[in-house]
């Protein structure tokens, strides 16, 4: 059962949308190797904006994802690729 998740909105710097999209596409195999990540979607919103939507069975799974290789790589490239750095917030589903 899914009890927590993340929605992270990313906006690419001018001229970096294709590179950000490539990064997100390349992240999928890494996320698929995370046993506690139930669902992971990278969505193109338009205008160089994207969203990552993740779902986890519990907070430990969410934290494992945030401590994993995709998050580390994204933070490492954030200054190069992203217009504004956003903090991830999680909310328990509670229903």
C-alpha positions, -999 to +999 in steps of 0.1 A: +000+000+000+012+035-008+013+058+022+037+086+011+050+103-020+068+132-036+059+157-063+089+177-074+086+204-100+117+213-120+122+242-144+152+240-167+175+269-173+172+285-207+186+262-233+188+232-209+154+216-213+166+189-236+195+181-213+171+179-183+147+157-202+176+134-211+187+133-174+151+123-164+149+096-191+182+082-180+171+081-144+144+055-150+166+024-149+181+036-116+147+041-100+135+007-113+163-008-091+149+008-060+127-018-043+107+007-022+098+030-051+063+018-061+059+043-089+080+070-105+069+093-133+087+121-150+062+144-167+069+172-192+046+201-183+058+224-210+079+255-214+110+237-199+091+226-168+089+190-156+075+172-126+087+140-109+059+121-091+070+092-068+051+068-045+064+047-016+049+023+009+064+041+039+086+070+049+117+047+050+112+040+013+108+077+005+140+084+024+159+056+007+149+072-026+160+107-015+193+092-003+197+073-036+217+078-068+190+097-088+186+124-061+223+127-056+229+131-094+201+157-097+214+178-068+249+176-084+236+189-117+210+213-102+231+245-106+238+236-142+203+225-153+177+241-131+164+276-130+152+273-094+161+247-068+130+233-051+128+215-019+110+182-019+080+179+004+062+146+012+027+141+025+012+109+038-018+098+018-038+092+050-069+077+034 
